[in-house]
């Protein structure tokens, strides 16, 4: 191994270690710095260095459109994006970017040292080889989904599109519930920079597959954009939550050739495996369905893979996915079966067993129906919080004008405990928690969760009321 220097367009120099067989993708080959804190990636295409369009895009990505330099929340976005930090001018065009954190590489098992691409976790044939500790849970899958939807939302709010969201360009860590979006240097800026890539099989939107045979300049050809990102986002979320792909089913679309069948299955003939009225692509052995993920996510998956599958403008936006996943997070409960692969499920009034392992509920599930004051004296339910031993109460539960986004204060305000045969909410930092009887509950004291009881979480502006309800197993 030999250490070399690369010169950046701003005059800085960085070191990289040359190896005989560097990691590489379709567009770049990658070398680590001596301390492995960053990577230097060189484009395969030698003509890239004279491509004014590519250079302009890289400059825009590193400066104008870079969320990681935001003085308020830049550090937060650094955890969700592996954003380039410099453009290499010599010895050839490339980019400098932070190295992925260590938790995005397998530490043990047969895949030790490999990047944690999501297909290791969502493909049954690969998943069975993973150590149980690496597989994650439904809860960490929802965490990953929230973070990915938030990252895509941030790109789209800036007018950007990733163009190649897939298992290869989103690394995940099911142990911690973290994810990081990579290959940022190929972002698409509508009206300015055309996409470099078509996408990755299984994540390419049907309209792109259907028209990929047309010349690039043909106005009827569909190119990667924010709406195709939304298809890929929905595919990734479906994979994370249900451990399978949404369009891969038993239906044969063409007997002419495997290639033609594949093109139709992912393009013009694409059909959701859980289509509510057309079961021709539905596998016989589905374990868990979108209905088991709760109404918020189920609705979005139907909009994505039924109405929006062939109508790009009807696909749910990233912010809708983010909000639905946040809401679903509050409905998760642990499964009582220690051998359950998903370790938990989404609770609801009609849910009597874990949909993944069929273990039945044996005790009532306490919930808080969170209400906001729509107008003076009129309270409407706008959220639900299911209570179990690790549930925390936060600002977005106590106040209807707080959202758990990138700017949220994540200080816990209270927690729940099963104490002397009853569930209680223990106040930690709520300054005007009020009991059902109207008395203030100071920090360190608790409110018992009795069926039908209602109490104020805060008497301040936008403070919510909570009503206790128990989901019964019988």
Buried (B, 14 or more C-beta within 10 A) or exposed (E): EEEEEBEBBEEEEBBBBEEEEBEEBEBBBBBBBEEEEBBBBBBEBEEBBEBEEBBEBBEBBBEEBBBBEBEEBBEBBBBBBBBBBBBBBEEBBBBBBBBBBEBBBBBEEEBEEEBBBBBBBBBEEBBEEBEEEBBBBBBBBBBBBBBBBBBBBBBBEBEBBBBBBBBBBBBBBBBBBBBBBBBBBBBBBEEEBBBBBBBBEBBBBBBBBBBBEEEEEEEEBBBBBBBBBBBBBBBBBBBBBBBBBBBEBEBEBBEEEEEEBBBBBBBBBBBBBBBEEEEEBBEEEBBBBBBBBBBBBBBBBBBBBBEBBBEBEBBBBBBBBBBBBBBBBBBBBBBBBEEBBBBBBBBBEEBEBBBBBEBEBEEBBBBBBBBBBEEEEEBEBEBBBBBBEEBBBBBBBBBBEBBBBBEEEEEEBBBBBBEEEEBBBBBBBBEBBBBBEEEBBEEEBBBBBEEEBBBBBBEEEEBBBBBBBBBEEE
